[in-house]
Amino acid sequence: MDKDIKRIVIGTAGHIDHGKTTLVKALTGKDTDRLKEEKMRGISIELGFAPFSLPSGQKAAIVDVPGHERFIRHMLAGAFGIDFVLMVIAADEGVMPQTREHLDIIELLGIRKGIVVLTKKDMVDEDWLMLVEEEIREYLAGTILKQAPIMAVSAVNGDGMPELLEMIGRLAEETEERSAFGYARLPIDRVFTMSGFGTVVTGTLWSGKIMTGETLELLPVKKPVRVRTLQVHGSKVDEAVAGQRVAVNLQGIEISEVKRGFLLASKDYLHPGFRVDARLRLLSSSPYRLKNWNRVRFHLGTDETMGRVVLLDRDELLPGEEGFAQIVMEKPVVAAKNDLFVLRYYSPVHTIGGGTVLEPNAPRQKRFREDVLHDLAIKEEGSAYDIVLHVMENEAERIFSLEDLEKKSSIHVNTLKDELRQLIDDEKVIDVDGKGNQFISTAGLELIASRMELLMSDYHGKHPLRAGYPKEDMRSRHLKDVNAKQFNSLLKLLENDGKIRSRGNFLAIPAFKAEPDERAAALITQIISRLETDPFTPPSLEEIKTDLGMKDDQALELFSFLLEQGKIIKAAEGIVFAESAIETAQERIKDYFTREKELALGPARDLFNSSRKYILPLLEYFDRIRLTKRMGDTRILMK
């Protein structure tokens, strides 16, 4: 693809029978009315598409929309994703109802550029044409197209068409094309089958790129689909990028499983939801006011969904007013932050307003809550810095990757990196692994530290003789969304800050020291005494527990403490020795090897005056600590 050629999508708009399709045919040579019913009735019912080459060589696609009021939903499906509009008004009729409604929709979708094309110039005289132009200019004065050029043409005899082409070319040069970076997103506006190929879908690629052979996700059904082939402007390509009209041949799905309103997107990029939080605007021309829980038609991309409006900051929205709202859908929708949408009244059907998505997967919100309204205000008006920090502090205990933050904030990754660097410099955010891959808010880390401190304090109070809170229990029970690697990075940060002490498999408050109280100390003395009485034929811990009348929990606490402190040593399951017995045994073995080269089990029994039951575990313990080494049936002293 020539990098100097922009990717442009142009849309038509206007009242029925004002000549949109005839104009498109004059510009492109293609009749976009493809249905038999459209030919018979002479009106557009469905969306039409035509590739378009300007004299400069610039390629574009034209989306021709139906003008009849019954097909506004089809018009809306085509209007999302266009770069600029040809607002078509017939010279013999002037501004009509669908002219007004289409212009409202164009404004709600934030389409800032356009040309007003005054068609059927050949059907009126110059005086009438001047009057109509004046009427149009007067009407446009309060609209988004107030500065748009008005071009009078006749698609029949070609009068004014060269000038229109030149103006379209000029507007195309001024248009900033969509970024090919980021995640792919293609709202589907047409589905059909082709012999030998199977299911084909078309749409305007809103963002990112699509490549032959890659796997995308079909939403809202969350089904993986493979891209078999791609076409742009009727030509087969290996890659399609944002701003192009694309036909995608899908593998692994039947036509019955796809419909207009569905979306193709990069895997795990977007998630269907039943609620969106939004800034909602009611058109000043709306014939209806909007009350809380009114039923509406929600249009986003190529999808239409019924929903209810929850007004979060008032009881009623009047024409021309704006406010925060939550829209509760009757079926799942797929949205992203900052998406523009259009609302139509449920019945009678009429375009009443629209707005901007602030949170695409919103929780149920309570009305008139200051914290909710503050949260939405930051999402709407905050700087990139504010939004990133807000996203992270909103899920304070979560560790975010760059990819997570890009999806959550809808901020381009390059801007995101700059903001994160500043947030780290300002000590608002912490680079968890020190490599610029994992991030947590400083407030979030402090929250984790406080929670862990409470948990450890409580644990130390209940188990004063234990080394500390088991690490894996802390992570799996209280930080379930943090994986083991991330958890270790967090522990290192907290330990460096002096918030915790991490030793082996245990966590403790830095000042904590395991110390027995007077009663426990007395029991410990008795336990050690029992083990030292006959050091190489020691009683089991179970026997000691019974003899001393200890409860299970108490015994476990004391035995665990003694093992951790090294006061008793576990040689095998059920076999423990006092620390003094192990020290004595080491000296005897070393002394033995001053006289002999190897030690067998029999001489070892004699050396300690004990049975195989105790001496074999004892020798195996010395193998483990590398005092001795087993060589067949004997042992030698390690150097």
N, C-alpha and C positions, 0 to 999 in steps of 0.2 A: 504494500500500500504506500502511495506517495505521501510522505510526511507533510508536504506543503498543501495537500488537499484536505480541507476541513471536513468534518462529519456533521452534516446539517440535516435536520428534519423540519419540514415546513408543514403547517396545518392550515386547512381552510376552516372558515366559520361563516355563518350567515343563515338567513331565513330560507325556507323551502322555495324552490323554483326561482332563486336569484342567480342561478347560472354557475354554481361552484364546480360541478362536474364538467360542464362545457369548457369552463376556464382551464381546468386541469388538463383536459384533452388537448386544448390549444397550446398549452405550455409543454406537455410531455409527449403528445401523440398517442396517449393511452386512454381508453375509456374505462374508468374505474367502476362503472356500474356493470357488475358481472352476473347478477342474479336475473333469472327470467322475469320475475315479478317487477324488478326495477326497470327492465326494458319495456314491459307492458304498461306500467303505470307512469313511467317517465319521472320517477323520483328516486332518490337514493334512500335505501333502507339500511344497508350495512356499510361498514367502513370500506373505503377504497384506498389502494396504495399504488403509487407510480414512481419509478425512478426518474430522476430529472437531472439533465446536464445543462449548466449555464454556459454562455459563450466563452467564459474565462477557462472552461475546463472543470470548474468546480462541480462536483456531483452532490446531489441532495436527494431526499425522498420526500414526496408529498403525500400527506394523509388527507384524504377527502372525506369529510364527515357528512352524515345526513342532516338536513335542515328541519325536518318535520318535528313538531313538538312531541309526537309519540316516540321518537327515536333519540331523544336527548341522552338517554343512558348510553347509546351507541356513540353519540358525539363525544361524551365524556371519556369513554374508553380510548378514543383516538386523540383527544386533546392533551392528555397527560404525556409528557415526554417530548413535546414539540419545542423548537427553538424560537421560532417566530410565526406569526399568523398572517394569512391573507384574509382580511375581513371583507367578505363579499356582500355588496349591497346593490340591488338592481336599480338602475337609473329611473325606470318607469314607476317604481313603487316607493323607494326611499327606505327609511328605518321602519322595521316591522317587529312584531313581538319576539320572534326567535333571534332577530338581530340583537335585541336588548339582552335576551337571556344568554346567548352565546358570548356576548361581550362581558357579561357578569362572570361567566365561567372562566374566560380567558384571564380576567383580572384576579379572580380567586386563585388561579393556578400560577400566578406570578409571572405570566408571560409579558415581558416589558416591551418587546419590539413587534412591529407589524406594519402592514401596508393596507390601507382601505382601498379596495378595488371596486370601482363603480362600473358594474357590468351593463350590458345592453345599451351601450352608448348610441348604437345605430337606430334605436327605437324612439329616441326623443330628440327634440331640437336643442339648439345651443342655449336658449333662454331657460328652458326647463332644466337642462343639465346644470346651469349656474344656480338655479333655485335649490335643486336637490343637494348640490355640493355645500351650499350655505347652510341648509338644514342639517346636514351630516356634521359639518364643522361645529355647529352650535351644540348638537347632541354630544359630540365627542369631547367637548370642553371639560366636562366633569368626569372623564374616564381615563383609563390607563393609556388609551391611544390618542390623547389630545394633541400630541406632537407628530402623529403618524402622517405620512404623505397620502394624499388622495389621488389615485390614478384612474382616470376614466378610460375604459377600453371596450372594444367589441371583439369578442372571441369568434364572431361569425366572419367579419370582413378583415380582422387583424388590426384595426385601427387602435393605436395606443399600446399594442403588445410589445414592440421593441423597447419602448420606454419603460414598460413594466418589468421586462426582463432585466434591463439595466439597473433598475431600482432594487430588484430582488438580489442581483449580484452585489450591489453596494451593501445591502443589509447583511448578506452572507459574509462579506469581508469583516463587518463590524461584530459579528456574532462570535462569542467565546465558546469554543467547543467543550464538551464534557470531558472530564479526566478519565483516561483509560486505566488509571491506577485504582486499587481497592478491589472490593468484592463485586462479583458479577450479579446483576439484577435485571431480569427481563420479564416485565408483565406481559402475559399472553393475551393477544387480542383476536387471534384466529387459529383454528385447529382444523386440519384436514388430513386426508391420506393421499399418498401418491403410489401408484402401482410400482412394485418392486422396491419401494423404500419404506412404506409404513407410515407411522405417525409423524406429521410435520406441524410445528407451531411457529407463529410469527409474532413479532413485537418490536418495540423500540428498546434497544439496550440502554438502560438508564445509567449504569455504572460498570466499571471493570471491563473485563474481556472474557470471551468464551472461545475455547479452542477445540478443534476436532479431537475426539478420543477421550476428552475429560468427562468426569462424572459430576453432575450437578444435582441439586435437590429440588424436587417438584413440591411446591407449597400451595395450599396449607396441608396437603396430605402427607408431607414429609417422606416422599418416596424417592430413592436414588434413581437417576436416569442417566444414560450415557449418550453423549453427542456423537452421532454417526457421521453426519455431514453438515456443512454450513453454507448458506448463500447470503450474499449482500448485493443489492441491486441486480439480482438475477444471475450473478456469477458465483461459481463455487470458490470458497476461500477456506484456508486452514484456521483463520483467526478472525473473529469479529470483535470490535471495540465499541465502547460507550459512544452514543450519538448516532449509531447506524440502525437502519431497519434491517432486521435479521430474520431469516428463515432457518429453523433448526430441525433437522431430521433426528428424532429421538429413537433410541434403541431400548428395548425391554419394557415397552409400555403400549397398551392398546389405546385407540382413539377414544373409546368409551370412558377411559380413566382420566381424561384431560378435558378442560373446558376453559372458555374465556373467563378471565378473572383469576386464574391460577398464575403462579409465578415460578420462573426458573431462577435459582440463586446458587451462589457458592455454598458448599456444604457447611452446615452449622452457623451460617451467617445470621439468618433471621429465624424467628420463632413465632408461630401463630399464637394469637391471644384474643380474649373476648373483651378486653378493656383497653382504651387508649386515653391518656390525659392530653389535653390540647388547649391552645389558645383559640377561641371560637369567635368569629365575627359574623354578625348578621348584616346582610346588605341593607343599605339605606332604602333601596327600592323594594325590599321584601314586603309583600302584602300581609305577612303574618309576624306576630311576635312569638318568641320561643319561651315556653314555660318549662319548668323542671319536669322531667320524665316524659316530655313530648317524644313521640315516635318519629324517626327521620330515616331518610335513605342516605347512607354514607358511601361516598364514591372515592376510591383511592386506586390509582393505576387503572387497570381494566376491570376492577371488581366493584360490584354494588352489593351492599349489605344493609339489612334493616337493623336499626339500633334505637336506643333510648338515650336522651341527653340528660345528664346529671349536672345541673348548674352548681358550681362549687362556691361561688362568691356572691350569688344573688338568687332571687326567686323567679326572675323574669328577665329575658334579654330582648330589648326593643330594637327595631330597625336602626342600623347605623352604629349599634353598640358592640363592644367586645368584652369578653370575660373568659375566665378559666372554666373548663368543663371536663367531665369524663363522659365518654361515649361508650355505652354498654351494648355490645353487639349480640345479635341473635345467632350468629355463626362466627367461627374464628376468622380473623383478618390478619394479614401479614403487612406490617408497617415498620418503618425505621424512623428514628428521631429526625425531626425537621421536614418530614414529608408534608406536602400540601394536600388538602382534601377538599371536597365539595359536599355540602349538605343540601338535600332537597326535601321539601315537606312531604310527609307520608301520603296524605290525601286531602285535597287535590294536589297532584304532583307539581311542584314548582321549585326552582332553584332559590334558596333563601339565604345561603351563606356558605361559609367554609372556614378553613383555618389551618393551623400548623400542629403536627403531632409533636408533643413534648416528651412523652413517655409511651413507647409502643406496646409494652407489656406491663401495664399498670396494675397495682393491687387495688382492691376496693377502697375508694376514698370517702371520707366523711366530709360533709358540707360545712362551710364556714369555719374550717380549722386553719388557724394562723400558720402552723408549721407546714401544712399541705400547700397553702398558697405561697409561702416563702420558697418552698422547694421548687414549685413550678416557675416562680419568677426567676430563680437562678438558672433553671434549665432553658428558659426563654431568652433572658437578657444577659446572662453572665458571660464574661470573657472566656476564652479557651482555658486560661489558667483556672478561673473559678469553676468552670464546668468539670474539668478533670479532677480537681480537688473534691468537688461535691460528689462526683461519681464514686470516688474512692472512700470518702468518709461516710457515704450512704450505706456501703457494705464494708464497714470498718475493719472487720476481722478477715477480710478476703485478701489474698495475694493475687495481684493482677499481672497478666502478661501484657505486652504491647498490643497484641491481637485483641485481648479482652477489652482493653481501654478504647481501642479504635471502634469496636462494635458498640460499646456502651455509650460513648460520647459523640459518635459520628464526626470525629475530628480526624483529619488526614494524618497519617502516621508521621510525616515529616514535621508537621506543626506539633504533634503530640510529643515527639522527642525533645523539641525545644522547650515546651512547657514543663516537661518532667525534669529537665536539667535545672530550670529555674526553681521549680518546687523543691528539688533536692537541695539546691543552694540555700533556699529559704527555710530549710529544715521542716518542711510541711510533709514531705514524702521521703521514704527510705528505699534505697536500692538494696533489695534483700540479699541477692547473691553477689553483689558487687560487680556484675557483668552487664548491667543494663537490660536484663531480661525479665526480672521479677520485681514488683513494687508493692509497697504497702504504705498507707498514710501513717504519719507519725502518731496521730490520734488513735489509729487502729492498733498500732504496736503497743501504745500505752494502755489501751483497753485490754489487750491480751495479757500484758504484764500484770495489770491489776487483778484480773480474773484468776490468773495462775497463782498470784501471791495469796489470794483468799483461799484458793483450793489447797495450796501447800500448807498454809497456816492451820487450816482445819484438819488436814491430814496429820501434821506434826502433833497437834493437840490430842488426836485420837490414837496416834501410834508414835509416842515419844522416843521409842527405842529403835525405830526403823530408820534406814539411811535417808529415805525421802520418798517422794511420790514417784511411782513407776512411770518412766518416760512414755512408753507406748500407750499406757492407760490415759495419760494426759492428752495425747494427740487423738486417739481413736474415740474417746468419750467426749472431749470438750472442744476439739478443733478438727471436726470430721472432714471439712473441705480442704484441709492442708495436708499435702502428701508428706511422706517421710523425709524427703530431701529438703523440701521447703521448711519443715519443722526444725530440722537440724540447723538450717541457716538462721531461723528466728531465735533459736536457743543461743547461738553464738552471739547474735546482736544483744540479746538480753543479758548474757553473761558478761560481755564487754562493758555494758552499762551498769553492772553491779546489781542487777535486778534479781538474778537467780544464781544458784550454784548447780552445775551439772557434773555429776560424777558417775561414770559407768552407766548403769541403766536407771539412775535415780535423779530426781530434781529436788532441790531444797532451797529454802530462804538462806541467803548468805550467812546470816548470824546463827542459823540453827546448828545445834550440836546435840547428838543423841546421848542422853545421860539418864541412867536409871535413878528412880527415887529411892528412898530408904528401904521400902518394902521390897522393891525389885532387886536392889543391891544385895539384900539378905538372901533372896532366892538364888541369885546368881552365884553367890559364895557356896551355897549348898549344892548347886548343880556341878560346879567345878570340883568340889570336894568329892562328890560321888564318882566322877570320872577319874579322879586322881588316886582314889583308894586302891584300885587294881588297874593301873594305867593301860595295860595291853590286853586286858579282858574287860573292857568297859561295858556298863549297862547301856541299853538302848535309851533314846530320848523318851520313848513311850513309857518305859519302866520308871525313868526318873520322874516323869510327869505324874504317874500314878502314886509313886512313893511320897512325893511332896504335896500331893492333893491339889495340883494346879488344874485350872479349867483350860479347855482347848485353846481359846483365844489368848489367854495369858501365857500359856506355854509356847504357842507359836511366836508371840511377840518376843519373849525372852530368848528363845533358841535362835530366831532370826538375827537378833541383836548380837548374840555371842558369835554366830557364824560370820556376820559382817565385820565384827571387830577382830576376828581371828583368834578369839579366846578358845573356841572349839573348832575342830577341823573335820569336815565330812570326808571320809575315805571311800565309802560306798553307801548305797541305800541302806539305812538302818544302822550303819556303823560310824560312830564319831569318836574322836580322841580329844583329850585335853591338849591345849597348846604345849604344856610342859611335857606331855608324853611324846609328842612329835619331836620336840627338841632333844629329849633324852634318846629317842630312837635314832635320830640323825647322828648323834655322837657315837653311839654303839656301832652303827654301820660303818662309819668312817674308821673307827678303831679296828673293826673286824678286817677291813681291807688293807690295813697296815701289815697284816699277817697272811691274808689269803687273796687270791686273784679273782675269785668268783664266789657268789652266794646262792645256794640252792634253797628251796622251801624248807627242807628238813632242818638244816643248820639254823635257818632264820627262826623257826619255831623254838629251837633250843636257846637261841640268842635272847629271845624275849619271853621265854617260858610261857608260851601261849599256844592256842590252837590255830589250825589252818583257817577257820572262820574269820579270825581277826588279822592274822599275819599276811594272808594273801592280799586283802584290800590295802593294808598298810604298805606293802611292797609296790603295789600298783600306784598308790598315791605318790611314792618317791620316784616312780618312773615318770609320772605326769609332771612333777616339778623338776625333772631332769637331774636328780641326785644320782639315780641309777639308770641302767639301761638293760632291758631284757635281751638275753641272747639264748634262744631255745628255752631250756628249763632252768637256766641260771641267770644271774644278774651280775653286771660288772659296775664299778664305780665310774661315773662320768667325770671327765677331766674338766 
